[in-house]
Amino acid sequence: MNKYSVFGAGNLGIKALEEIGTKNVNYIIDNDATKWGTKIRDVEVIGIEAYAQKGINDIVIIPFGQYALEMKEQCEEYGIE
C-alpha cells in the first residue's frame, strides 16, 4: 500500500489527512515553522526542506485551495514529485 504525506497543516490538509487515514500518512508538510515538530492526529509536521532532505518517496497530497499552486511549485523546486 502506498504511503502519503499531506502538504498543509491547515483545515484542508487536516481534511485530507482524515480522508486518507492517519495510518497511511507519514508526514504533514507545512511552511509555518511554528508548527514544525508538532503533531496533528499523531502525524508529525515538518518543513519542506526537512522533508526533501529525508529522501522520502511518499505520494504528496496537495489539497486544492488558495496556496495549491505555490505548494506544487515548492515541491518541484525540491525535487518532490
C-alpha positions as CSV (number, residue, x, y, z in Angstrom):
1,M,0.0,0.0,0.0
2,N,1.2,3.5,-0.8
3,K,2.2,5.9,1.9
4,Y,1.3,9.5,1.7
5,S,2.4,12.9,3.0
6,V,0.0,15.9,3.1
7,F,1.1,19.4,2.2
8,G,-0.6,21.8,4.6
9,A,-1.4,21.7,8.3
10,G,-4.5,23.9,7.9
11,N,-8.1,23.0,7.5
12,L,-7.8,21.5,4.0
13,G,-4.7,19.5,5.0
14,I,-6.4,18.1,8.1
15,K,-9.5,17.1,6.0
16,A,-7.2,15.3,3.5
17,L,-5.4,13.6,6.5
18,E,-8.8,12.4,7.8
19,E,-9.9,11.1,4.4
20,I,-6.7,9.2,3.8
21,G,-6.4,8.0,7.3
22,T,-3.6,8.8,9.7
23,K,-2.1,5.2,9.5
24,N,-1.5,5.9,5.8
25,V,0.3,9.3,6.3
26,N,3.9,9.6,7.2
27,Y,4.2,13.4,7.4
28,I,2.4,16.7,7.1
29,I,4.5,19.3,5.3
30,D,3.9,22.9,6.2
31,N,5.7,26.3,5.6
32,D,4.8,27.6,9.1
33,A,8.0,27.0,11.2
34,T,5.9,27.3,14.4
35,K,4.2,24.1,13.5
36,W,7.3,22.0,12.8
37,G,7.9,19.3,15.3
38,T,4.3,19.3,16.4
39,K,1.8,16.5,15.6
40,I,-1.7,16.6,14.2
41,R,-3.7,13.4,14.8
42,D,-0.3,11.8,15.7
43,V,1.3,12.8,12.4
44,E,4.5,14.9,12.6
45,V,4.5,18.3,10.9
46,I,7.8,19.2,9.2
47,G,9.1,21.8,6.7
48,I,9.5,21.0,3.0
49,E,13.3,21.3,3.2
50,A,13.5,18.8,6.0
51,Y,11.1,16.5,4.1
52,A,13.2,16.7,1.0
53,Q,16.4,16.0,2.9
54,K,14.9,12.8,4.3
55,G,14.6,11.4,0.8
56,I,11.1,10.2,1.4
57,N,9.3,8.6,-1.5
58,D,5.7,9.2,-0.4
59,I,2.9,10.4,-2.7
60,V,2.4,14.0,-1.7
61,I,-1.2,15.2,-1.5
62,I,-1.7,18.9,-2.1
63,P,-5.3,19.9,-1.2
64,F,-6.9,22.2,-3.7
65,G,-7.0,25.6,-2.1
66,Q,-5.6,29.1,-2.2
67,Y,-2.0,28.0,-2.0
68,A,-2.1,24.8,-4.1
69,L,-0.1,26.2,-7.0
70,E,2.6,27.6,-4.6
71,M,2.8,24.2,-2.8
72,K,3.2,22.4,-6.2
73,E,6.0,24.8,-7.2
74,Q,7.8,24.3,-3.9
75,C,7.6,20.5,-4.3
76,E,9.1,20.8,-7.8
77,E,11.8,23.1,-6.5
78,Y,12.9,20.5,-4.0
79,G,12.6,17.6,-6.5
80,I,9.5,16.2,-4.9
81,E,7.0,14.7,-7.4
